[in-house]
């Protein structure tokens, strides 16, 4: 490790891994934004039902300059055992990272439950300060248990800084009377991949959706009913859906609604380079979620200079700016159908460079890098 740089361990509740390659990809991008300025290792732990040769396995990898230690362990029959073993393997991963880095100046936790709570325990035991980035929708769904709320309040209040990814998430957390030094640090949108690109205009209008396809948070069933209505009335509108997971379930819903393949293309997980190409080739973007804390995909769409039709459900979706597209209420399928037709009929009026610059000014790599480095310097032990 290079001398004179801060040594940071990133404790991740979610992180890209062999079981879920897209899990927490936004966490990886946060870490990668400062990787040339600090010495850092990301750690994560995942339970698996797949057979392992041993009780657990350690996977050490490097991507985009970010070194990671991911431990996989066998899933137990009882939840309490899984929690205890997860804690044990986070300790093991933490110690492995600590040996590689030497003195650790700061812990950066990504998502309060579980990583933030673990970071609080490590800070108590080792004296290493920690900060927390928050991405979770759990505060917005109003179903956080008393125990989880108590743990979150404890971990956040003892952190050197709490970094929600949007002002909306910040306000939601504050409503629970959780006190800390709050600083909004948005997700990273890399302008090297997400930029406007002219493409040949045809009679076909391409509308893109990208998500985990989780119906509870992304309202996939409602979106598909909207697509059914839109394509019945305007067959020249073609939808493309890229899903990180839940592909089979989504395919069954599509079949039940009898949406034709000519009108809807369902695609599986793909890398950032491939996804960005679909964004740049699309005419507009569709988001009909129930909950969002930031909405990386909405920011990526705007960074590619395409307008969006989106539900007001938190994070960036709270923006109601006609220069960015059309906002509708959550679950309002009638309004969503009308909004799609409205955007499609006025595509030529949108300014791609305005949308691109709007996002890059607040979420570009350099912007986030500078914010994080400033926080690291303020919160870390002296190097």
C-alpha positions as semicolon CSV with decimal commas, in nm:
position;residue;x (nm);y (nm);z (nm)
1;X;0,000;0,000;0,000
2;X;0,121;0,351;-0,080
3;X;0,248;0,554;0,216
4;X;0,095;0,890;0,299
5;X;-0,252;0,784;0,189
6;X;-0,544;0,711;0,415
7;X;-0,616;0,342;0,469
8;X;-0,990;0,274;0,454
9;X;-1,193;-0,043;0,496
10;X;-1,529;-0,035;0,320
11;X;-1,780;-0,256;0,500
12;X;-2,058;-0,335;0,255
13;X;-2,406;-0,470;0,319
14;X;-2,438;-0,507;-0,059
15;X;-2,154;-0,554;-0,308
16;X;-2,118;-0,716;-0,653
17;X;-2,039;-1,085;-0,607
18;X;-2,053;-1,428;-0,772
19;X;-2,407;-1,494;-0,650
20;X;-2,546;-1,151;-0,741
21;X;-2,314;-0,978;-0,990
22;X;-2,515;-0,652;-0,990
23;X;-2,579;-0,634;-0,615
24;X;-2,464;-0,299;-0,479
25;X;-2,295;-0,192;-0,803
26;X;-2,358;0,168;-0,694
27;X;-2,155;0,097;-0,378
28;X;-1,865;-0,022;-0,593
29;X;-1,884;0,301;-0,796
30;X;-1,865;0,513;-0,479
31;X;-1,553;0,325;-0,371
32;X;-1,395;0,335;-0,717
33;X;-1,434;0,715;-0,738
34;X;-1,158;0,765;-0,475
35;X;-0,950;0,452;-0,528
36;X;-0,650;0,643;-0,672
37;X;-0,642;0,875;-0,372
38;X;-0,665;0,628;-0,082
39;X;-0,570;0,272;0,003
40;X;-0,896;0,082;0,031
41;X;-1,038;-0,269;0,056
42;X;-1,409;-0,356;0,035
43;X;-1,546;-0,646;0,240
44;X;-1,882;-0,826;0,225
45;X;-2,038;-1,152;0,343
46;X;-2,301;-1,361;0,164
47;X;-2,496;-1,671;0,265
48;X;-2,544;-1,937;0,000
49;X;-2,749;-2,254;-0,040
50;X;-2,501;-2,374;-0,303
51;X;-2,262;-2,648;-0,198
52;X;-1,925;-2,531;-0,071
53;X;-1,620;-2,756;-0,038
54;X;-1,564;-2,604;0,307
55;X;-1,789;-2,436;0,563
56;X;-1,693;-2,105;0,403
57;X;-1,483;-1,969;0,117
58;X;-1,290;-1,646;0,075
59;X;-1,291;-1,474;-0,263
60;X;-1,035;-1,196;-0,314
61;X;-1,081;-0,997;-0,635
62;X;-0,999;-0,662;-0,790
63;X;-1,213;-0,456;-1,027
64;X;-1,158;-0,098;-1,143
65;X;-0,867;-0,080;-0,898
66;X;-1,089;-0,173;-0,602
67;X;-0,969;-0,475;-0,401
68;X;-1,242;-0,677;-0,232
69;X;-1,267;-0,964;0,015
70;X;-1,598;-1,150;-0,004
71;X;-1,673;-1,446;0,221
72;X;-1,941;-1,698;0,125
73;X;-2,079;-1,930;0,394
74;X;-2,346;-2,194;0,413
75;X;-2,696;-2,075;0,493
76;X;-2,830;-2,214;0,820
77;X;-3,185;-2,324;0,897
78;X;-3,241;-2,063;1,167
79;X;-3,224;-1,686;1,108
80;X;-3,045;-1,617;1,436
81;X;-2,768;-1,859;1,334
82;X;-2,731;-1,685;0,998
83;X;-2,698;-1,347;1,175
84;X;-2,437;-1,480;1,418
85;X;-2,235;-1,647;1,143
86;X;-2,260;-1,336;0,927
87;X;-2,116;-1,132;1,214
88;X;-1,840;-1,388;1,263
89;X;-1,739;-1,382;0,895
90;X;-1,750;-1,003;0,878
91;X;-1,501;-1,004;1,166
92;X;-1,284;-1,251;0,974
93;X;-1,302;-1,042;0,653
94;X;-1,228;-0,724;0,850
95;X;-0,918;-0,878;1,005
96;X;-0,797;-0,999;0,664
97;X;-0,835;-0,647;0,524
98;X;-0,668;-0,496;0,828
99;X;-0,363;-0,720;0,786
100;X;-0,326;-0,607;0,425
101;X;-0,367;-0,236;0,500
102;X;-0,181;-0,204;0,828
103;X;-0,309;0,090;1,029
104;X;-0,671;0,167;0,938
105;X;-0,764;0,535;0,951
106;X;-1,134;0,510;0,870
107;X;-1,419;0,266;0,820
108;X;-1,674;0,352;0,551
109;X;-1,995;0,154;0,598
110;X;-2,235;0,117;0,309
111;X;-2,597;0,078;0,432
112;X;-2,665;0,108;0,805
113;X;-2,824;-0,235;0,847
114;X;-2,598;-0,451;0,854
115;X;-2,270;-0,274;0,775
116;X;-2,330;0,038;0,985
117;X;-2,411;-0,162;1,297
118;X;-2,101;-0,377;1,247
119;X;-1,892;-0,061;1,200
120;X;-2,024;0,075;1,529
121;X;-1,906;-0,243;1,705
122;X;-1,564;-0,222;1,536
123;X;-1,530;0,143;1,635
124;X;-1,617;0,052;1,993
125;X;-1,357;-0,227;1,998
126;X;-1,077;-0,065;1,798
127;X;-1,129;0,311;1,821
128;X;-1,136;0,342;1,440
129;X;-1,392;0,609;1,339
130;X;-1,657;0,532;1,082
131;X;-1,895;0,702;0,842
132;X;-2,211;0,556;0,685
133;X;-2,348;0,589;0,331
134;X;-2,719;0,509;0,314
135;X;-2,904;0,369;0,011
136;X;-3,181;0,163;0,170
137;X;-3,554;0,213;0,112
138;X;-3,640;0,059;0,450
139;X;-3,706;0,401;0,605
140;X;-3,947;0,494;0,325
141;X;-4,153;0,176;0,345
142;X;-4,268;0,250;0,703
143;X;-4,210;-0,111;0,803
144;X;-3,886;-0,078;0,998
145;X;-3,913;-0,272;1,325
146;X;-3,846;-0,114;1,664
147;X;-3,528;-0,320;1,700
148;X;-3,394;-0,222;1,358
149;X;-3,479;0,142;1,423
150;X;-3,298;0,129;1,758
151;X;-2,990;-0,026;1,594
152;X;-2,997;0,226;1,309
153;X;-3,032;0,519;1,550
154;X;-2,739;0,389;1,757
155;X;-2,508;0,330;1,459
156;X;-2,591;0,657;1,283
157;X;-2,570;0,874;1,595
158;X;-2,221;0,745;1,678
159;X;-2,085;0,785;1,323
160;X;-1,855;1,070;1,226
161;X;-2,083;1,142;0,929
162;X;-2,403;1,004;0,780
163;X;-2,423;1,022;0,400
164;X;-2,770;0,963;0,252
165;X;-2,772;0,954;-0,129
166;X;-3,051;1,211;-0,166
167;X;-3,208;1,501;0,021
168;X;-3,535;1,310;0,023
169;X;-3,376;1,011;0,199
170;X;-3,205;1,251;0,438
171;X;-3,541;1,405;0,533
172;X;-3,699;1,062;0,571
173;X;-3,428;0,946;0,812
174;X;-3,440;1,273;1,007
175;X;-3,815;1,220;1,058
176;X;-3,722;0,924;1,283
177;X;-3,534;1,170;1,507
178;X;-3,198;1,015;1,416
179;X;-2,922;1,265;1,485
180;X;-2,579;1,282;1,323
181;X;-2,371;1,498;1,092
182;X;-2,581;1,454;0,777
183;X;-2,421;1,524;0,436
184;X;-2,593;1,426;0,111
185;X;-2,355;1,239;-0,124
186;X;-2,539;1,121;-0,439
187;X;-2,461;0,805;-0,631
188;X;-2,196;0,817;-0,904
189;X;-2,299;0,854;-1,268
190;X;-1,997;0,804;-1,492
191;X;-2,007;1,042;-1,787
192;X;-1,763;0,819;-1,978
193;X;-2,047;0,568;-2,025
194;X;-2,362;0,775;-1,982
195;X;-2,362;1,054;-2,237
196;X;-2,597;1,172;-2,514
197;X;-2,559;1,008;-2,853
198;X;-2,748;1,087;-3,169
199;X;-2,920;0,790;-3,324
200;X;-3,120;0,741;-3,637
201;X;-3,488;0,830;-3,596
202;X;-3,734;0,566;-3,712
203;X;-4,108;0,511;-3,681
204;X;-4,040;0,291;-3,382
205;X;-4,014;0,472;-3,047
206;X;-3,794;0,289;-2,796
207;X;-3,878;0,321;-2,426
208;X;-3,633;0,165;-2,180
209;X;-3,675;0,036;-1,824
210;X;-3,388;-0,097;-1,607
211;X;-3,426;-0,234;-1,254
212;X;-3,414;-0,537;-1,026
213;X;-3,771;-0,616;-1,142
214;X;-3,880;-0,648;-0,779
215;X;-4,257;-0,595;-0,791
216;X;-4,282;-0,468;-0,434
217;X;-4,050;-0,170;-0,489
218;X;-4,049;-0,127;-0,868
219;X;-4,420;-0,192;-0,935
220;X;-4,345;-0,416;-1,231
221;X;-4,702;-0,549;-1,248
222;X;-4,842;-0,196;-1,277
223;X;-4,581;-0,100;-1,534
224;X;-4,665;-0,404;-1,747
225;X;-5,034;-0,317;-1,743
226;X;-4,937;0,031;-1,865
227;X;-4,724;-0,123;-2,141
228;X;-5,016;-0,344;-2,243
229;X;-5,242;-0,039;-2,281
230;X;-4,982;0,176;-2,457
231;X;-4,881;-0,087;-2,713
232;X;-5,244;-0,169;-2,789
233;X;-5,312;0,195;-2,875
234;X;-4,974;0,278;-3,030
235;X;-4,807;-0,035;-3,177
236;X;-4,510;0,175;-3,296
237;X;-4,393;0,212;-2,935
238;X;-4,147;-0,061;-2,839
239;X;-4,043;-0,128;-2,480
240;X;-3,716;-0,279;-2,361
241;X;-3,682;-0,407;-2,005
242;X;-3,341;-0,494;-1,859
243;X;-3,362;-0,688;-1,532
244;X;-3,090;-0,766;-1,281
245;X;-3,302;-1,056;-1,148
246;X;-3,664;-1,181;-1,127
247;X;-3,659;-1,248;-1,503
248;X;-3,873;-1,565;-1,494
249;X;-4,141;-1,405;-1,275
250;X;-4,156;-1,101;-1,503
251;X;-4,181;-1,326;-1,810
252;X;-4,482;-1,503;-1,657
253;X;-4,655;-1,168;-1,595
254;X;-4,585;-1,063;-1,955
255;X;-4,734;-1,389;-2,085
256;X;-5,044;-1,351;-1,867
257;X;-5,103;-1,004;-2,013
258;X;-5,037;-1,138;-2,365
259;X;-4,798;-0,859;-2,454
260;X;-4,642;-0,936;-2,791
261;X;-4,266;-0,989;-2,824
262;X;-4,268;-0,732;-3,104
263;X;-4,374;-0,470;-2,848
264;X;-4,165;-0,577;-2,550
265;X;-3,812;-0,715;-2,528
266;X;-3,709;-0,865;-2,192
267;X;-3,335;-0,879;-2,130
268;X;-3,126;-1,018;-1,843
269;X;-2,832;-0,879;-1,646
270;X;-2,552;-0,708;-1,834
271;X;-2,240;-0,503;-1,765
272;X;-2,232;-0,124;-1,736
273;X;-2,091;-0,081;-2,087
274;X;-2,375;-0,278;-2,245
275;X;-2,647;-0,114;-2,034
276;X;-2,520;0,233;-2,121
277;X;-2,547;0,147;-2,491
278;X;-2,917;0,065;-2,445
279;X;-2,968;0,395;-2,264
280;X;-2,801;0,593;-2,543
281;X;-3,012;0,414;-2,808
282;X;-3,343;0,474;-2,629
283;X;-3,582;0,761;-2,695
284;X;-3,703;0,787;-2,335
285;X;-3,699;0,608;-2,002
286;X;-3,982;0,461;-1,792
287;X;-3,987;0,430;-1,412
288;X;-4,304;0,339;-1,219
289;X;-4,159;0,254;-0,877
290;X;-4,326;0,256;-0,538
291;X;-4,005;0,349;-0,354
292;X;-3,671;0,504;-0,454
293;X;-3,394;0,652;-0,239
294;X;-3,195;0,797;-0,531
295;X;-3,278;0,614;-0,856
296;X;-2,948;0,555;-1,030
297;X;-3,122;0,444;-1,350
298;X;-3,318;0,769;-1,372
299;X;-2,996;0,967;-1,335
300;X;-2,829;0,748;-1,598
301;X;-3,115;0,815;-1,839
302;X;-3,085;1,191;-1,793
303;X;-2,707;1,173;-1,821
304;X;-2,765;1,005;-2,161
305;X;-2,987;1,298;-2,257
306;X;-3,317;1,111;-2,274
307;X;-3,637;1,233;-2,103
308;X;-3,819;1,016;-1,852
309;X;-4,172;0,931;-1,750
310;X;-4,158;0,852;-1,379
311;X;-4,362;0,816;-1,060
312;X;-4,307;1,047;-0,764
313;X;-4,164;0,798;-0,514
314;X;-3,853;0,949;-0,355
315;X;-3,498;1,048;-0,449
316;X;-3,461;1,211;-0,791
317;X;-3,823;1,127;-0,877
318;X;-3,929;1,415;-0,650
319;X;-3,804;1,651;-0,921
320;X;-4,092;1,785;-1,127
321;X;-3,912;1,967;-1,409
322;X;-4,071;1,959;-1,756
323;X;-3,723;1,984;-1,909
324;X;-3,652;1,632;-1,772
325;X;-3,976;1,458;-1,867
326;X;-4,313;1,405;-1,698
327;X;-4,379;1,307;-1,337
328;X;-4,695;1,118;-1,230
329;X;-4,832;0,991;-0,900
330;X;-4,742;0,650;-0,765
331;X;-4,958;0,365;-0,898
332;X;-5,158;0,602;-1,121
333;X;-5,169;0,388;-1,435
334;X;-5,407;0,615;-1,624
335;X;-5,181;0,916;-1,570
336;X;-4,876;0,711;-1,667
337;X;-5,031;0,610;-2,001
338;X;-5,114;0,974;-2,078
339;X;-4,765;1,087;-1,973
340;X;-4,600;0,835;-2,205
341;X;-4,799;0,963;-2,501
342;X;-4,719;1,322;-2,403
343;X;-4,342;1,264;-2,389
344;X;-4,336;1,053;-2,705
345;X;-4,523;1,324;-2,895
346;X;-4,280;1,598;-2,793
347;X;-3,943;1,420;-2,800
348;X;-3,792;1,687;-3,024
349;X;-3,846;1,955;-2,759
350;X;-3,604;1,807;-2,503
351;X;-3,243;1,927;-2,475
352;X;-3,010;1,626;-2,429
353;X;-2,709;1,835;-2,319
354;X;-2,911;2,015;-2,051
355;X;-3,012;1,680;-1,898
356;X;-2,657;1,543;-1,922
357;X;-2,498;1,846;-1,757
358;X;-2,767;1,861;-1,490
359;X;-2,675;1,513;-1,368
360;X;-2,300;1,540;-1,412
361;X;-2,284;1,858;-1,205
362;X;-2,423;1,676;-0,902
363;X;-2,331;1,310;-0,959
364;X;-2,028;1,307;-1,190
365;X;-1,723;1,106;-1,083
366;X;-1,512;1,412;-0,998
367;X;-1,793;1,575;-0,800
368;X;-1,845;1,267;-0,581
369;X;-1,471;1,204;-0,553
370;X;-1,411;1,553;-0,414
371;X;-1,701;1,525;-0,167
372;X;-1,584;1,190;-0,034
373;X;-1,218;1,290;-0,006
374;X;-1,315;1,599;0,193
375;X;-1,522;1,385;0,430
376;X;-1,245;1,127;0,460
377;X;-0,995;1,395;0,560
378;X;-1,236;1,542;0,815
379;X;-1,339;1,212;0,972
380;X;-1,032;0,984;0,961
381;X;-0,759;0,927;1,216
382;X;-0,436;1,115;1,132
383;X;-0,230;0,930;0,871
